[in-house]
Amino acid sequence: MKIVVLDKTNDTADLLRVNFLGESLVDEIEQAHEDYNKRKNEVISKLYTIWRNDEIPAVYRNWIRQAARFINESDMK
């Protein structure tokens, strides 16, 4: 679909092309996002399990915790 946008201050027109996503593509994107979130949460859970293990030296546990927090925060906008 094409849309004409008029700028009254300059008496110019721009042509914009608009693409609409089909239902199936939207569903695919939503499923991919859900799968991504599921896998991300599994990884974070595993990292926190390692972090809680007192047999691992504290310096490595801190790195693991930092990585888990970074992954968790990576989607915040």
C-alpha positions in Angstrom: 0.0 0.0 0.0 1.3 3.5 -0.8 0.3 6.6 1.1 0.9 10.2 0.0 1.9 12.6 2.7 1.5 16.3 2.0 3.6 19.0 3.7 1.6 22.2 3.6 4.5 24.4 4.7 6.6 23.5 1.7 3.8 22.4 -0.7 5.7 19.1 -1.2 4.4 15.5 -1.2 6.2 12.4 0.0 5.2 8.9 -1.0 5.4 6.3 1.8 5.2 2.6 1.2 3.4 0.7 4.0 3.8 -3.1 4.4 1.2 -4.8 6.6 2.2 -8.1 8.2 0.0 -11.0 7.5 -1.7 -12.9 10.4 0.6 -16.0 9.9 3.7 -13.8 10.1 2.5 -12.1 13.2 1.8 -15.5 14.8 5.3 -16.7 13.8 6.9 -13.7 15.4 4.9 -14.1 18.6 5.8 -17.7 18.8 9.5 -17.0 18.2 9.4 -14.3 20.9 7.8 -16.7 23.4 10.4 -19.4 22.6 13.2 -16.8 23.1 11.8 -15.7 26.5 11.4 -19.4 27.6 15.0 -20.2 26.6 16.3 -17.0 28.2 14.6 -17.7 31.5 16.0 -21.3 31.4 19.5 -20.0 31.0 19.1 -17.4 33.8 17.7 -20.1 36.1 20.7 -22.3 35.4 23.1 -19.4 36.0 21.4 -18.6 39.4 21.6 -22.3 40.3 25.4 -22.2 39.7 25.6 -18.9 41.6 24.0 -20.5 44.7 26.5 -23.3 44.8 28.9 -22.6 47.7 31.5 -25.0 46.4 32.3 -22.6 43.5 34.8 -19.8 44.4 33.1 -16.5 45.2 34.8 -14.6 42.3 33.2 -17.0 39.8 29.9 -16.9 41.5 29.9 -13.1 41.3 30.7 -13.3 37.5 27.8 -15.8 37.0 25.4 -13.5 38.9 26.6 -10.5 36.9 26.0 -12.4 33.6 22.5 -13.5 34.7 21.6 -10.0 35.7 22.9 -8.7 32.3 20.9 -11.2 30.4 17.8 -10.5 32.4 18.1 -6.7 31.8 19.0 -7.0 28.1 15.3 -6.7 27.1 14.4 -3.7 29.2 13.8 -0.5 27.2 
